[in-house]
């Protein structure tokens, strides 16, 4: 990943207040095309609030969002999606008993007209679904396979492929590997790598340093609503990243008090 071009999205000094609670206290982040930017932090660090602000769920209390160099003010997630910012949450927003192709096109149904009727174009949907899943290395039994029969990693890949097909320029992945086994995690990480190589910017939210190191180009750590630092691949080791995520000197002190067992 090179950064000899302008950032695709810039979050500048973002603050988010919920009454007297300050969830974000001046967080800045930029993301480049073709980059996997990993956002790490423990529970309560502010990761969820930050990505919801980026994707139009929350409006920032203070700060600026620039997309392709232009100031953006998202009224809701539909505005962000229209701009090209897609978010894949942990619940995936899929219906298990529905086919893969119907889940793939949910909200973007292709239509065939037959007289005054609008009918779902099954043939088109099935063809595109098989093509897009094939590009991601998932071989379905058929497009009518129920999405609930897929593994967790395969369902993640369906959601990612769906976002890419419908025009995502920035893909936000919220803890996509948190509930997966080793093989399924490897499949999702391989999918992230494929997406990044297509020139799409990926924001990978995780608390797992090993998963971040497998695909990340840059790593930003949040702690209590603040940025602790950003490092490029090769500038930081997994142990250093883990220590930063855990609070740096706080963890060193805790290790000392517990005899180095943390």
WOKAKA-V403010 format. One line per field, one symbol per residue. burial: + if it has 9 or more other C-alpha atoms within 8 Angstrom, else -. A space follows every 10 residues. Layout:
BEGIN
burial: ???
END
This chain:
BEGIN
burial: ------++++ +++++++--- -+++++++-+ ++++++++++ ++--+++-++ ++++++++++ --+++++-+- ---+-++-++ +--++++++- -+---+-+++ +++++----+ ---------- +---+++-++ -+++-+-+-- --+-++++-+ -+++++++++ ++++---+++ +++++++--+ ---++-+++- ++++++--++ ++++++--+- +++-++++++ ++++++++-+ +++--+-+-- ++++++++-- +--++----- --
END
